[in-house]
Amino acid sequence: QLATIAQEEQVFFLNLYPLFANEEGFLRSELSTDGLHLNPEGYRVWRTALQVFGQTSLKPVTAIAKTQVPETIAPEASTPEASTPEASPGSATAPAVPESATSPEPAVQ
């Protein structure tokens, strides 16, 4: 059901259940300290799954030309003063990324 919702919302879905569940559907004991919280090995499994997913399913974000940045988030002037919070209230300090680079792909199972 979560995969369907993710697809409808056009967001990513990574199903980690098969990695963490035992035959009875409970958290695998070797990945947990108490049957609820992950231990270091559990976090390694989680991290590895996210790394593999990121490398195989996500588009890399590369250097972006200013012409590709939507006007709604690109500063109008190219001077350093134009990108400071005092000059443009609410502006982000991170580089702007075009919507095409961050638009989610259909859900992945």
C-alpha positions in Angstrom: 0.0 0.0 0.0 2.9 2.4 0.8 4.4 1.8 -2.7 1.1 2.7 -4.3 0.8 5.9 -2.3 4.4 6.8 -3.1 3.8 6.3 -6.8 0.6 8.4 -6.7 2.5 11.2 -4.9 5.5 10.8 -7.3 7.9 10.2 -4.4 10.6 7.6 -3.9 9.8 4.5 -1.9 12.5 2.1 -0.7 11.0 -1.1 0.8 13.5 -2.1 3.5 11.2 -4.7 5.0 12.8 -7.7 3.3 16.2 -6.6 4.7 15.1 -6.3 8.3 12.3 -8.9 8.8 12.7 -12.5 9.8 10.5 -15.4 8.7 7.9 -14.4 11.3 7.9 -10.8 10.2 9.8 -9.4 13.2 12.9 -7.4 13.3 15.9 -9.8 12.8 17.6 -10.2 16.2 21.1 -9.8 14.8 20.2 -6.3 13.6 18.7 -5.1 16.9 19.6 -4.5 20.5 16.2 -5.1 21.9 13.8 -6.2 19.1 12.9 -2.5 18.4 16.0 -0.4 18.0 18.8 -1.1 15.5 22.3 -2.0 16.6 25.4 -1.0 14.6 24.9 -3.9 12.2 21.3 -2.8 11.6 22.4 0.7 10.8 25.1 -0.7 8.4 22.3 -2.6 6.6 20.2 0.5 6.4 23.1 2.7 5.2 24.1 0.2 2.6 20.6 -0.1 1.3 20.3 3.7 1.0 23.7 3.9 -0.7 22.8 1.2 -3.3 19.4 2.9 -3.9 21.1 6.3 -4.3 23.6 4.9 -6.8 21.2 2.9 -8.9 17.9 4.8 -8.7 18.6 8.5 -8.2 19.8 10.9 -10.8 23.1 12.6 -9.9 22.9 16.3 -9.2 25.7 18.0 -11.1 26.8 21.5 -11.6 23.9 23.6 -12.9 24.1 26.5 -15.3 22.4 29.6 -14.1 20.1 29.4 -17.1 18.7 26.2 -15.8 17.8 27.6 -12.4 14.1 28.5 -12.1 13.6 32.3 -11.7 11.7 31.8 -8.5 14.8 30.7 -6.7 17.6 32.3 -8.7 18.8 35.6 -7.4 18.1 38.5 -9.8 21.6 40.0 -9.4 24.9 38.2 -9.5 26.6 40.2 -6.8 27.5 38.7 -3.5 25.3 41.2 -1.7 22.2 39.9 -3.7 22.7 36.4 -2.2 23.0 37.5 1.4 20.1 37.0 3.7 19.9 40.8 4.3 19.6 41.5 0.6 17.1 38.7 -0.2 15.1 37.6 2.8 14.2 34.0 2.9 16.8 33.0 0.3 18.6 29.7 0.8 22.3 29.5 1.2 22.6 26.3 -0.7 22.9 26.3 -4.5 19.5 26.2 -6.3 18.6 23.0 -8.0 16.2 23.0 -10.9 12.9 21.1 -10.5 13.9 18.7 -13.2 16.9 17.5 -11.2 14.8 16.9 -8.1 11.5 15.6 -9.5 10.9 12.2 -8.1 10.8 9.2 -10.4 8.0 6.7 -9.9 8.2 4.6 -6.7 10.8 1.9 -6.6 10.2 -1.4 -4.8 
